[in-house]
Amino acid sequence: MSASPSPAPPLKDGTAVLVRCADMEDPYATVEIRNPNAREAVLEVKTHFVDAYGSPLLDTSNQVDVPAKDKVTYRVPAKFQYTDRIAHCQVEPVVRAVR
């Protein structure tokens, strides 16, 4: 009788760091996403675009494929109608492992 393969361990959440905020010249926030897992994972990154008064302009959620034990740089699009009012961007530092 052969042993059945054991199921893969559950995926751990990854991390995200803001590299660059969006502006009029380049309406994309750049985020570095790290996958701590020994296999490829889809990680959900949440980015918030905020005006000079600290008021939220746009919240985004994107699912990104990240290779095992690696990192990717991902460009998060800001909607054009907000780019002239974006003062800063925030990225949630923990990215949830979706699959």
BELJODA-V557543 format. One record per helix or strand of 3 or more residues. SS is the DSSP state (@ for helix, = for strand). FROM is the first residue (numbers start at 1). LEN is the number of residues. Records with the same first field share a line. If there is no record, write none. Layout:
# BELJODA-V557543
SS: FROM-LEN + FROM-LEN
This chain:
# BELJODA-V557543
=: 14-7 + 28-7 + 41-10 + 56-11 + 71-7 + 88-4 + 94-4
@: 80-3
